[in-house]
Amino acid sequence: MAQATATQMIDDARVRVTRFDFAPGAETGWHAHAMDYVITAITDCHMRLDMPGGELREVVVPAGTAYRREEGVEHNVINIGDGLMSFVEVELK
């Protein structure tokens, strides 16, 4: 499967900001978040979240909306939409 493109925008003492761009079918690969984080959708994000234990969750995050999660989240994020999917992740150090 194709990998999402991660473009680091800021990495300082307080935050790490990364833009993620996914072609249809692209994924992040399995990862665990070491910090609390906020995601802001740039496009409508039609994603499948592969979770530990085999759980699969399909969610839609509308463009311009945001959500936050605490450190420790583990998953693989996959673009299940027909078009480019993009969001900005802000990790709180």
C-alpha atoms as one frame of an Amber mdcrd trajectory, in Angstrom:
protein
   0.000   0.000   0.000   1.187   3.547  -0.707   2.459   5.655   2.176   1.073
   9.052   3.139   3.445  11.988   2.695   4.417  13.679   5.967   5.779  17.234
   5.722   7.155  18.641   8.955   6.272  22.320   9.277   7.389  23.208  12.824
   9.394  21.325  15.435  10.381  23.446  18.422  10.411  23.162  22.210   6.591
  23.328  22.475   5.022  21.712  19.401   5.618  19.556  16.357   3.372  20.414
  13.383   3.151  17.982  10.482   0.995  18.024   7.364  -0.129  14.627   6.078
  -1.248  14.122   2.469  -2.779  10.816   1.375  -3.513   9.664  -2.151  -6.554
   7.365  -2.298  -5.605   4.132  -0.531  -2.468   5.591   1.108  -1.775   4.908
   4.772   0.373   6.157   7.642   1.500   2.689   8.698   1.126   1.471  12.272
   2.272   4.020  14.839   1.756   5.023  18.468   1.433   8.665  19.476   4.031
   9.672  22.074   2.368  13.057  22.707  -1.123  14.540  23.007  -2.173  15.854
  19.594  -4.743  17.841  17.620  -5.762  17.072  14.034  -7.270  19.746  11.755
  -8.744  18.482   8.486  -7.768  20.419   5.347  -9.956  18.271   3.091 -12.898
  16.061   3.938 -11.129  13.050   5.421 -12.729   9.674   4.745 -10.532   7.411
   6.829 -10.326   3.899   8.110  -8.567   3.471  11.422  -7.019   0.063  11.966
  -6.906  -0.326  15.739  -5.107  -2.802  17.994  -6.867  -6.124  18.369  -8.213
  -6.019  14.813 -10.870  -3.331  15.380 -11.668  -1.286  12.243 -13.323   2.127
  12.460 -14.481   4.200   9.479 -14.873   7.919  10.142 -15.426  11.121   8.182
 -13.752  14.286   9.459 -15.147  17.276   7.526 -12.736  19.888   6.134 -12.080
  22.675   8.614 -12.937  20.644  11.708 -10.579  19.442  14.415 -10.310  16.781
  17.092  -7.796  15.931  19.811  -6.455  12.737  21.305  -4.175  11.906  24.200
  -0.787  10.259  23.949  -0.721   6.496  23.622  -3.175   6.176  20.718  -2.014
   3.401  18.392  -3.413   2.927  14.888  -2.914   2.885  11.132  -4.797   5.612
   9.206  -5.909   4.833   5.636  -7.567   7.142   3.084 -10.656   5.235   1.941
 -11.989   8.176  -0.095 -11.776   8.719  -3.845  -9.652  11.884  -3.658  -6.684
  13.431  -1.902  -6.991  13.524   1.894  -4.997  16.077   3.910  -4.789  17.112
   7.548  -2.425  18.953   9.875  -1.336  17.281  13.105  -0.123  19.416  16.029
   1.683  17.406  18.710   1.908  19.051  22.124   5.277  18.631  23.821
